[in-house]
Amino acid sequence: MMVDRSLVATPPGFRRDIGQRDPVLQVQFIRSNTFRWALAVAAVLAVFIIALFGFIYVKIDHYLIERSDRMIMTQVDFIA
């Protein structure tokens, strides 16, 4: 069943071209507090994840160096 769109009531302030880009609305969106808070939270999360990966890398690096040194010393002691 087809409905004639001209007969359907639209709410006040409704725009049919809502899918088109409006540069003024984009600038207002970027300047909004909600966007800034979301950007700040995303930045804090990114810094936390980078710090966590850095910590894990340093710990694993230290562990692998110690393990390699122990293995080398064990082989040297066996040969000597």
C-alpha positions as a Markdown table, in Angstrom:
| # | Residue | x | y | z |
|---|---|---|---|---|
| 1 | Met | 0.0 | 0.0 | 0.0 |
| 2 | Met | 1.5 | 3.3 | -1.1 |
| 3 | Val | 1.1 | 6.4 | 1.1 |
| 4 | Asp | 1.1 | 9.8 | -0.5 |
| 5 | Arg | 3.8 | 11.7 | 1.4 |
| 6 | Ser | 2.1 | 15.1 | 0.8 |
| 7 | Leu | -0.8 | 14.0 | 3.0 |
| 8 | Val | 1.4 | 13.0 | 5.9 |
| 9 | Ala | 1.7 | 15.8 | 8.5 |
| 10 | Thr | 5.3 | 16.8 | 9.4 |
| 11 | Pro | 6.3 | 18.3 | 12.7 |
| 12 | Pro | 7.2 | 21.9 | 12.9 |
| 13 | Gly | 10.9 | 22.6 | 12.2 |
| 14 | Phe | 11.2 | 19.3 | 10.3 |
| 15 | Arg | 13.5 | 19.5 | 7.2 |
| 16 | Arg | 13.4 | 17.1 | 4.4 |
| 17 | Asp | 17.0 | 17.7 | 3.5 |
| 18 | Ile | 18.2 | 16.5 | 6.9 |
| 19 | Gly | 20.7 | 14.1 | 5.2 |
| 20 | Gln | 22.6 | 16.9 | 3.5 |
| 21 | Arg | 25.6 | 18.5 | 5.1 |
| 22 | Asp | 25.2 | 21.8 | 6.7 |
| 23 | Pro | 28.6 | 23.4 | 7.5 |
| 24 | Val | 27.1 | 25.6 | 10.2 |
| 25 | Leu | 25.6 | 22.6 | 12.0 |
| 26 | Gln | 28.9 | 20.8 | 11.8 |
| 27 | Val | 30.8 | 23.6 | 13.4 |
| 28 | Gln | 28.2 | 23.9 | 16.1 |
| 29 | Phe | 28.5 | 20.1 | 16.7 |
| 30 | Ile | 32.3 | 20.3 | 17.1 |
| 31 | Arg | 32.0 | 23.3 | 19.5 |
| 32 | Ser | 29.4 | 21.5 | 21.7 |
| 33 | Asn | 30.3 | 20.5 | 25.2 |
| 34 | Thr | 29.1 | 16.9 | 24.6 |
| 35 | Phe | 31.6 | 16.5 | 21.7 |
| 36 | Arg | 34.4 | 18.0 | 23.7 |
| 37 | Trp | 33.7 | 15.7 | 26.7 |
| 38 | Ala | 33.5 | 12.7 | 24.4 |
| 39 | Leu | 36.8 | 13.7 | 22.8 |
| 40 | Ala | 38.4 | 14.2 | 26.2 |
| 41 | Val | 37.2 | 10.8 | 27.4 |
| 42 | Ala | 38.5 | 9.1 | 24.2 |
| 43 | Ala | 41.9 | 10.9 | 24.7 |
| 44 | Val | 42.2 | 9.7 | 28.3 |
| 45 | Leu | 41.3 | 6.2 | 27.3 |
| 46 | Ala | 43.9 | 6.2 | 24.5 |
| 47 | Val | 46.6 | 7.5 | 26.9 |
| 48 | Phe | 45.6 | 4.8 | 29.4 |
| 49 | Ile | 45.8 | 2.0 | 26.8 |
| 50 | Ile | 49.2 | 3.3 | 25.5 |
| 51 | Ala | 50.5 | 3.5 | 29.1 |
| 52 | Leu | 49.2 | 0.0 | 29.8 |
| 53 | Phe | 50.8 | -1.5 | 26.7 |
| 54 | Gly | 54.1 | 0.3 | 27.5 |
| 55 | Phe | 54.1 | -1.1 | 31.0 |
| 56 | Ile | 53.4 | -4.6 | 29.7 |
| 57 | Tyr | 56.2 | -4.2 | 27.1 |
| 58 | Val | 58.7 | -3.1 | 29.7 |
| 59 | Lys | 57.8 | -6.0 | 32.0 |
| 60 | Ile | 58.0 | -8.6 | 29.3 |
| 61 | Asp | 61.2 | -7.2 | 27.9 |
| 62 | His | 62.8 | -7.3 | 31.4 |
| 63 | Tyr | 61.6 | -10.9 | 31.9 |
| 64 | Leu | 62.8 | -12.1 | 28.6 |
| 65 | Ile | 66.3 | -10.6 | 29.1 |
| 66 | Glu | 66.6 | -12.2 | 32.5 |
| 67 | Arg | 65.4 | -15.6 | 31.1 |
| 68 | Ser | 67.9 | -15.4 | 28.3 |
| 69 | Asp | 70.7 | -14.5 | 30.6 |
| 70 | Arg | 69.9 | -17.4 | 32.9 |
| 71 | Met | 69.8 | -19.8 | 29.9 |
| 72 | Ile | 73.1 | -18.6 | 28.7 |
| 73 | Met | 74.7 | -18.9 | 32.1 |
| 74 | Thr | 73.3 | -22.4 | 32.4 |
| 75 | Gln | 74.8 | -23.4 | 29.1 |
| 76 | Val | 78.2 | -21.8 | 30.0 |
| 77 | Asp | 78.2 | -23.6 | 33.3 |
| 78 | Phe | 77.4 | -26.9 | 31.5 |
| 79 | Ile | 80.2 | -26.4 | 29.0 |
| 80 | Ala | 82.8 | -25.2 | 31.5 |
